[in-house]
Amino acid sequence: MTQCDIMISGGGIAGLTAAAAFGTAGFSVVCVDPTPPITTRNDPSADLRSTAMLQPARALLERAGVWQALAPHASPLKVMRIVDAGGETAEPRVVRDFDSADLSDLPFGWNFPNWLLRRELVTRLAALPNVDFRPGIGTTTLFTRTGEARVGLTDGSRLTTQLVIAADGRDSPMRSAAGIGVRITRYGQKALAFAVTHPIPHEDVSTEIHRGGGPFTLVPLPDHDGLPCSAVVWMDDGPKTIASAALDEESFNAAATLRACHLFGPLTAITQRQVWPIVMQHAESLCGERIALVAEAAHVLPPIGAQGLNMSLTDIATLLDLAQARPEALGDAQMLAAYHKARYGDITLRLRGIDLLNRASRAHAPLARDARAAGLSALYAATPVRKMLMQMGLGMRARDKS
């Protein structure tokens, strides 16, 4: 029977980051996932979404020993532009720029394609002799005692560990095995994820366009074949998203260009289109005996404001801090209670905020859209409020500014 300090269920970006971070810190780690990670863009199963790693996320990636490899591929996000296009025609009527320079000399964050993040994280794990990454293997059973946990794997093997980290998604088998319930909110929305080129440069600006059904967000990527390139997440009511995904290439490009209010000129899709359901979900507790929930095992939210994975990495950083503070007590009840206390309130606050933003963005009625535009202008006009919102979005407090 294999023994390790930490067993991680889940080899998505969060699970791989956790394995790299704890492995770099000197803990012995086993990480499993039933689906081997896709690490090339051209693979039919590749995750074509992108992730904006905000400033606190970079700190964790540095601790995990992977930032240096990622940095050459980073697209900085210097400005978050919010556009309200909720009038009678698809054109901007309110445009507000939230500039990272108002807070620090650093950009808000850096954008990466998800497949590339997986590639560099897998490479990092291979360089850590105390990390055993087992793609193609999942978890089946969990048995815990006060002093250890025993986990059964799909290949018939078992292992004992001090701490189980469940990073195995919204349908987490380890969360279920621990008997931890979840609460789910369904919006009736879906999201289309794809990448585009466009003739007008993005100038390191992430643009979120609100009209109805949900935001249309373009996040900077490195140039593609000499043209400016952006990752797109197009949220809308479910049936409309399905209909958009089924359009032929020419019609799809025209529809995406119209939804983008022609801000970047004609959009040309350069990747496959992937459809994702939009839900909000959170676990009733972030821990059980010898188990901690992180990432989508703990919380799922709509892709607004780059909060999802960044919240996940804050989960991991919090656990890592607690583990390094008392390594002799790894996974004990005191450590896990401290983790729940440190994260649960912040997660709840952010879920409520994203829920309100999503409901406002979905508005179709003219009066509701007018109220959304007026609210955006009012929040932006108050400088202290604007800075506070930016700090909250980054997970910063006023004294954290640099």
Secondary structure, DSSP 8 states (H G I E B T S, - for coil): -EEEEEEEE--SHHHHHHHHHHHHTT--EEEEESS-----TTSTT----EEEEEHHHHHHHHHTT-HHHHGGG-EEE-EEEEEE--SSSSS-SEEEEEEGGGT-SS-SEEEEEHHHHHHHHHHHHHT-TTEEEEETB-EEEEEE-SS-EEEEETTS-EEEEEEEEE-S-TT-HHHHHTT--EEEEEEEEEEEEEEEE-SS--TTEEEEEESSSS-EEEEEEEEETTEEEEEEEEEEEHHHHHHHHTS-HHHHHHHHHHHTTTTTSS-EE-S--EEEEEEEEEES-SEETTEEE-GGGTEE--S-TT-HHHHHHHHHHHHHHHHHHSGGGTT-HHHHHHHHHHHHHHHHHHHHHHHHHHHHHH--SHHHHHHHHHHHHHHHHSHHHHHHHHHHHHT--GGG--
